[in-house]
């Protein structure tokens, strides 16, 4: 019991630091959407921010109580970490740049400079609505997989093993499936045609990362090849 308590203490950040990190991310989101737009009067950005913050608070509360080790892992903001695969350091660094562009470009496009005509209202509403079940699906994945690090690594110190249940019975990388929906839906929700450019770049990088991570798991995670034979598709059910 004492050993388990010691491990729990080591992997869990102090509660104050944990919530300060979440609070900073809450502040960052509206700023990165609205500052490029040059106005606070952009209802789509506020609704989108509310969806993201609702998810962040909900999953933060759940993991804080049920899986603090995973919460500590997910709060590591750096795209380059110890034990991470070298190729993933490159992919993640590019994804950070593309991800920032994904959040900054829509405000420049549809609000500040009007580079393109905003997408129809029904498209914006669909883009907002589909993110709710996508984030719920992310929560299901996190509940199922305590080894869900932000970077690609084999976490032997935590007894990294194969997860085959829940969303992992559908595809081998269910988190990426949900993130793919969120990435494409973001510029749609904000009404930005030019925002689809970094979204497509992000989506392509995510597919590449899925393939490289799957290959890594085949080689280095015991039991993964057997799991891959049972769950055939990596990312898109019935397709790939």
C-alpha positions in Angstrom: 0.0 0.0 0.0 2.8 2.4 0.9 4.5 1.7 -2.5 1.3 2.5 -4.4 0.8 5.7 -2.4 4.4 6.7 -3.1 3.9 6.1 -6.9 0.7 8.1 -6.8 2.5 11.0 -5.2 5.3 10.9 -7.7 3.1 11.0 -10.8 0.4 13.4 -9.5 1.3 17.1 -9.7 0.2 19.3 -6.7 -3.5 20.1 -7.0 -2.8 23.9 -7.1 -0.3 23.5 -9.9 -2.7 21.2 -11.8 -5.5 23.7 -11.6 -3.4 26.7 -12.4 -2.3 24.9 -15.6 -5.9 24.2 -16.5 -6.8 27.9 -15.7 -4.0 29.1 -17.9 -5.3 27.1 -20.8 -8.8 28.4 -20.2 -7.5 32.0 -20.5 -5.4 31.1 -23.6 -8.3 29.7 -25.6 -10.4 32.9 -25.9 -7.3 35.0 -26.4 -5.9 33.0 -29.3 -9.3 33.1 -31.0 -10.3 36.7 -30.3 -7.1 38.7 -30.4 -6.4 37.9 -34.1 -10.0 38.8 -34.8 -9.6 42.2 -33.2 -12.9 42.1 -31.4 -14.6 40.4 -28.5 -17.9 40.4 -30.4 -17.6 37.1 -32.2 -20.3 34.7 -30.9 -19.0 31.6 -32.8 -15.7 31.9 -31.0 -17.3 32.3 -27.6 -19.5 29.2 -28.1 -16.6 27.2 -29.4 -14.5 28.3 -26.3 -17.4 27.3 -24.0 -17.5 23.8 -25.6 -13.7 23.4 -25.1 -13.7 24.7 -21.6 -16.7 22.6 -20.6 -14.7 19.5 -21.8 -11.5 20.7 -20.0 -13.3 21.2 -16.7 -15.2 18.0 -17.0 -12.3 15.8 -17.9 -10.1 17.6 -15.4 -12.4 16.8 -12.5 -12.9 13.2 -13.6 -9.2 12.5 -14.0 -8.3 14.3 -10.9 -10.4 11.9 -8.9 -10.1 8.7 -10.9 -6.8 8.8 -12.8 -4.4 11.6 -11.5 -1.5 9.9 -13.3 -3.1 10.3 -16.7 -4.1 13.9 -15.8 -0.4 14.7 -14.9 0.6 13.1 -18.3 -2.0 15.1 -20.3 -1.0 18.4 -18.6 2.6 18.1 -20.0 2.4 20.9 -22.6 5.8 20.5 -24.2 5.7 18.7 -27.6 9.1 17.3 -26.9 9.5 15.0 -23.9 11.8 12.4 -22.3 11.3 8.9 -23.8 9.5 10.3 -26.9 10.3 8.7 -30.3 12.6 10.9 -32.3 10.2 11.0 -35.3 7.4 12.1 -33.1 9.4 15.1 -31.8 9.5 16.3 -35.4 5.8 15.6 -36.2 4.6 17.1 -32.9 6.7 20.3 -33.4 5.1 20.8 -36.9 1.7 20.0 -35.5 2.1 22.7 -32.8 2.7 25.3 -35.5 -0.2 24.0 -37.6 -2.4 23.9 -34.5 -1.7 27.6 -33.7 -2.4 28.5 -37.3 -5.7 26.6 -37.1 -6.8 28.8 -34.2 -5.4 32.1 -35.4 -6.3 32.1 -39.1 -10.1 32.1 -38.8 -10.2 35.3 -36.8 -8.0 37.0 -39.4 -10.0 35.5 -42.2 -13.7 36.1 -41.4 -13.5 39.0 -38.9 -10.5 41.3 -39.1 -9.7 41.2 -42.8 -12.6 39.5 -44.5 -10.4 37.4 -46.8 -13.3 35.2 -47.6 -17.1 35.2 -47.2 -18.1 33.4 -43.9 -19.5 29.9 -44.4 -23.3 29.6 -44.2 -24.9 29.7 -40.7 -26.0 26.0 -41.0 -22.4 25.0 -41.7 -21.2 26.9 -38.6 -23.9 25.3 -36.5 -23.0 21.8 -37.7 -19.4 22.5 -37.0 -20.2 23.5 -33.4 -22.6 20.7 -32.7 -20.5 17.8 -33.9 -17.7 18.8 -31.5 -19.8 17.9 -28.5 -20.1 14.1 -29.2 -16.4 14.2 -30.4 -15.3 15.5 -27.0 -17.5 13.1 -25.2 -15.8 10.3 -27.2 -12.4 11.7 -26.2 -13.6 11.4 -22.6 -14.5 7.7 -23.1 -11.1 7.0 -24.6 -9.4 8.6 -21.6 -11.5 6.7 -19.2 -10.4 3.5 -20.9 -6.7 4.1 -21.4 -4.5 5.4 -18.6 -1.5 5.3 -20.9 -2.8 8.0 -23.2 0.3 10.3 -23.3 0.5 13.4 -25.5 3.6 12.0 -27.1 4.5 8.6 -28.6 6.4 6.6 -26.1 6.4 3.2 -24.4 5.7 4.0 -20.8 7.4 0.9 -19.2 7.6 2.7 -15.8 3.8 2.6 -15.6 3.4 -0.9 -16.9 2.3 0.2 -20.4 0.0 -2.5 -21.9 -2.4 -3.0 -24.7 -6.0 -1.6 -24.3 -8.6 -3.6 -26.2 -11.9 -2.5 -24.6 -14.3 0.3 -25.1 -13.5 2.6 -28.1 -10.4 0.4 -28.7 -12.6 -2.4 -29.8 -13.8 -0.1 -32.7 -10.4 1.2 -34.0 -6.8 1.0 -32.7 -6.5 4.8 -32.4 -9.9 6.1 -31.3 -8.4 9.3 -29.8 -7.1 10.3 -33.2 -10.5 9.6 -34.8 -12.2 12.1 -32.4 -9.4 14.6 -32.8 -9.8 14.4 -36.6 -13.4 15.4 -36.3 -12.6 18.3 -33.9 -9.8 19.6 -36.2 -12.0 19.7 -39.3 -15.0 21.0 -37.4 -13.2 24.0 -35.8 -12.8 26.2 -39.0 -16.3 25.2 -40.0 -17.7 26.3 -36.6 -15.9 29.6 -37.0 -17.1 30.1 -40.6 -13.6 30.3 -42.0 -12.8 28.9 -45.5 -9.0 29.8 -45.1 -9.1 28.0 -41.8 -9.6 24.8 -43.6 -6.0 25.0 -45.0 -4.3 24.5 -41.6 -7.0 22.0 -40.7 -6.2 19.8 -43.7 -2.5 20.1 -42.8 -3.2 19.0 -39.3 -5.4 16.2 -40.5 -2.7 14.9 -42.8 -0.1 15.1 -40.0 -2.5 13.2 -37.7 -2.9 10.4 -40.3 0.9 10.2 -40.7 1.3 10.1 -36.9 -1.3 7.3 -36.7 0.6 5.2 -39.2 4.0 5.8 -37.5 2.7 5.2 -34.0 0.9 2.0 -35.1 4.2 0.7 -36.5 6.0 1.6 -33.3 3.4 -0.2 -31.2 3.7 -3.3 -33.4 7.4 -3.4 -32.8 7.7 -2.5 -29.2 4.5 -3.1 -27.2 3.9 -6.8 -26.3 0.5 -8.1 -27.4 -0.1 -5.3 -29.9 0.2 -7.4 -33.0 -2.3 -9.9 -31.7 -4.7 -7.0 -30.8 -4.2 -5.6 -34.4 -5.4 -8.9 -35.8 -8.6 -8.6 -33.8 -9.2 -4.9 -34.4 -8.3 -4.4 -38.0 -8.7 -0.7 -38.6 -6.3 1.9 -37.3 -8.3 5.1 -37.6 -11.4 5.0 -39.8 -13.8 2.0 -39.3 -14.2 -0.1 -42.4 -11.7 2.0 -44.3 -8.2 2.2 -42.8 
